[in-house]
Amino acid sequence: MVVTRFAPSPTGYLHIGGLRTALFSYLWAKQNNGRFVLRIEDTDKKRNSQEATDAILKAFQWLGLKHDGEITYQSQRDEIYAKYIKQLLEQDKAYKCYMTKEELTELRETQMANKERTMYNGKYRDFDGVAPEGIEPVIRIKAPLSGEILVRDGVKGDVSFQAQDILDDFVIARSDGAPTYNFVVAIDDYLMGINEVIRGDDHLSNTPKQIVIYEALGFEIPKFYHVPMIHNSKGKKLSKRDGATDVMAYKEMGYKPEALLNFLVRLGWSHGDQEIFNMAEMQELFNPKDINKSASIYNTEKLDWLNAHYIKNSSNNELAELLTDYDLVLTSHDKKEILLDAIKDRAKNLQEMADMAKEILSTPTSYDKKAVKKAFKDESIPILNTFGAKLSNSESCHLPTDYHSLMQEVVDEMKIGFGKIGMPLRVALLGKMTGPGIDVVMAVIGKDETMQRIANAIAANS
């Protein structure tokens, strides 16, 4: 069984790169009828935030990425880590190091002055003397001093590290007994049955150290897939301006979760020329071995295009429910279908959709000066008055086609072009020259509101 995991640290928001890693891990587990587990790596008690943990869980809920089983919190597993520290000490695979911070600083300064690589010199590796008094030791693992550490990576291929170039006897427990990152990751991945690890390639340098821990404890080493980073259009690390922001900010901006997931799965992975993937297709087709070896480029226009696609293909009932999060209540509006059909093809996101709907439903309080100058000519007021009178006498205006027919009557009777009535009527209804069809607008707001807006515009622009 394939078991994958996502293991965020609750020291900040869940960003887009972390979400992509979670998605890849989720899809690979589900395709193989395996398990996708969630582990909160909260051993850094000074930087951990319950708010950050809650935000991570909220993002998973919004996106529909359901983890299997209970969430594992590293902060609740100190006894487990202590057990394995003790085991390594007893097996002479780790040792207590009494070197002080001052000694380490002096050692590093000397190495730098000699243009040597800064590393621990193994002073206490085989120490059998009397321990210095008053010093709480750290615990260091006995790492190999020579040879090769081979990382078999499903994305990058085999990556070889020379032990003497990258390793020293690294710390696995601090002087206060707190275990270090690489140690707890290796312990937890093994105990949780994680056999395939998909993570960002910024973790590649950690992998040899974790392999040393696996081998010291006799644990089976999982398969690794190190995913290249996401870059901006200039090939640099994403900034907040580019999109490296809290995942929940995408909800606030009006993105649908399926659009965001579709966008992310295509950042570094592809299946032919296909661009649109629903969740079932992602689970069926995704394979981490097909992840690109080079960095992906974040493209806002692509995300907007995908989001517009998912909005257009959403039912109006679903959209009405979603729009309540943007201060727009349409669920019981009698012209909900007409309104949403008119604007969902025009919006890139739900926030835009809500703004468009509010513009239609709200009586204009001002009028765009350029629009007024262009639309309100000498004959505009008589045209609007004629249309208003016809509308007042009509008892059958309910649908856009009804309002369009009434406009056509005015055009025919007054022998004018359609623009002569269309432009001033649009400004009267919306206060500007842009927006959906004015017959649709009138059908949505109704006869009485249409007449009132016409009267207001005439009074304001006569």
Secondary structure, 3 states (H helix, E strand, C coil): CCEEEECCCCCCCCCHHHHHHHHHHHHHHHHCCCEEEEEECCCCCCCCCHHHHHHHHHHHHHHCCCCCCCCEEHHHCHHHHHHHHHHHHHCCCEEEECCCHHHHHHHHHHHHHCCCCCCCCCCCCCCCCCCCCCCCCEEEECCCCCCEEEEEECCCEEEEEEHHHHCCCCEEECCCCCECHHHHHHHHHHHCCCCEEEEEHHHHHHHHHHHHHHHHHCCCCCEEEEECCEECCCCCECCCCCCCCCHHHHHHCCCCHHHHHHHHHCCCCCCCCCCCCCHHHHHHHCCHHHCCCCCEECCHHHHHHHHHHHHHCCCHHHHHHHHHHHCCCCCCCCCHHHHHHHHCCCCCCHHHHHHHHHHHHCCCCCCCHHHHHHHCCCCHHHHHHHHHHHHHHCCCCCCHHHHHHHHHHHHHHHCCCHHHHHHHHHHHHHCCCCCCCHHHHHHHHCHHHHHHHHHHHHHHHC
